[in-house]
Amino acid sequence: MPDEISTGDTESPQPITKNLHSFLIGRSSGIEFGLDLTETRGVSTFGRIIPIPGTAPSIIGLTYFRGGIEAAIDLGLVWSNSSALITSESRAVLIEVEGRRAVLVVDSLLDLFDCGPNDLRIDEGKYRLTGQIGEIRKDGSQVPLISAALFLQSIG
């Protein structure tokens, strides 16, 4: 079984508010992204991925995570048609919103980042198909912010 790190939060995710927010910062296919920590249920190294014929190209198969079988989604294929290369740095990030769960396949995890309202820009309508809802300003750069809820809707 893969090594796991739990966020400890098993309650339903809370919506983003005007207070300080925590984000998991990662990279997939060369693109940095931020994911609201309240929508993250755990991080693990990779176990086996079993391909599923006939699914969307971004759904690369099924994987075991915390006693359950979850859909594994390659974030790189969603954003850039460039598949993540699964290496020792790759991670499986379990996201969950309103009982819907999936595992995001990412190249690496870089940081946990707290930001205030001045470093957060939300624009839900602009990027709906990729799950991006805005950007986080981190170290002078704009990092795309993913909403797990929109992302899960976009993949069906």
N, C-alpha and C positions, 0 to 999 in steps of 0.2 A: 504494500500500500504506500502511496506517495507521502512525503512529509507534508504537514499542513500547518498553517498559521491561521488562527481564528480571529475575527474581528470582535467576537464576543457578543455581538448584537444579533439577537434572534427575533426581535420585534419587527413589525412592518416599518419600512423606511419612512423617514420624515421628509416632507418637501423642503426644498432649499428656501431659507428665509434670509432676512437681512443681517443676521449675526455672523460670527466667525464660522467658517466652514472648513471641513477637512476633506482632502482629496487624495486618492491614490494616483500617483503619476507613473505612467508606464510608457512603453514604446512598442509599436507594432509596425513592421515594414517601413522602418525609418521615420515614422510619424509619432511624436509625443502626444499623449492624451491625458486627460484628467477624468477620474470617475469618482462621483460623490461616495464617500466612505459609508454613508447610511444605506446605500444600495449594494454594498459588497458584503458577502457572507463568509468569504474565506479565500485563501491563496494556497496553492499547492504546486509542487513539482508535477511533471506529467507522468501518468501511467499510460496504459495502452489506449489507443483510439481505434475504434471499430468503424470503418466506413459504412455509410448508409446510401445505397444507390437511389437515385431519383429525387434527392433533396436539393435545395438551393446550393449553389456552389460555395457559399460562405459557411455552410454547415458541413464540417469535415468528418463528422461521425459522432459516436457516442463514447463517453468516458466515465469512469467510476470516480465519484467524489463524495466523501463523507457518507458512505453506505448507500448512496443512490446512483442511478445511472442518469447522466445529464447529456444534453446536446452540446457538442463542442463547436464553437463558432470562431473562425479565423478572422480576427478584426482586420488584418491586412487585406483580405479578399473583399471585405465590405467597403473599405476606403479607397484602395488603390489597385485592385486586381493583382496584388503581389502577395503571395502566400508567406506567412511567417515561417521561418526556419526553426524547427524545434531542436534546441540545443540545451546544454546544461543550464543556461541562463533563462530559458523559456519558463513561463509560469501559466498555470490555469487559475483564472480568477472567477469565482462563483458569484454571479449576480442574481438578485431576487427582488421582484416587485409584485405585490399582491398575489403571492403564491406561484407566479411564473418564474422559472429558474433556467439558467443556462450557464455554461462555462465559456469564458472568453479566452482564446489562445493568444498570448502576447509574447513578443520577443524577450522582453525584460521588464522588471519593475524598478523604478528609479528612486522614488521618494514618497514620503507622506508629507503633504503640504497643507498648511493652514492659511487661509486668506480671508480678508475682510471684504465688505461690500464694494470698496473702491477698486479691488482687484478682480472683480467678477462681473462679466457681461453676459446676460441671458438674452437670447433671441430664438425662441422655440420654433418659429415658423420658417426660418431660413434653411435649415439643414435636415429636416425631418427624416429623409430616407437613410441617412447614416447614423441617426441617433444623436447627432451633435446638437446641443442646445445653446452653445455660446462658447466663451473663451475665459480662461483664467490668465491673469498677468502674473508671470513668475520669472524672476530674475531678468526683467526687461523684455521677455518674449511672450508671445500670445500662444497659449496651449489650448487646443480644442477640448471642450468639456462635453462628455458623453452623459446622456440621461439613460440609465438602464431601462426605464419604463418605455421611452420612445424607441430605444434600440430593440427591445423585445417585440414591440409592435411592428417594427419595420421588417423583421425577419419572419413574421407570421406566426 
